[in-house]
Amino acid sequence: MSVVCLSCWQYALSEVFLSLMFFVNRFEAQLDLPHVPDMIFADNCLRLVHESGFGIEFTTLEALKRVGIEQDIIHVANAKAWKEARLVSCSMVHIFLPL
């Protein structure tokens, strides 16, 4: 975990490799999505902590819980080019929006 302190805030960032199938299965059990993303970085986390003790943490699972299954506007950078290159075999046609 990388930690940076600026003024009265501490910023901690955890970047971990692509997750194993165990995490994908765990996420599927906890999320109400028709399809869990193909690539999950389950252990990635951003934590902001004030010197008073107050803090907030952003995790992959909590972010995915905010995805709305009814809407269709989230796109990953280069997703259009990737999808066009795989038009014949691409089975993913739904894109999800955070609530």
Order of alpha helices (4+ residues) and beta strands (2+ residues): beta-beta-alpha-beta-beta-alpha-beta-alpha-beta
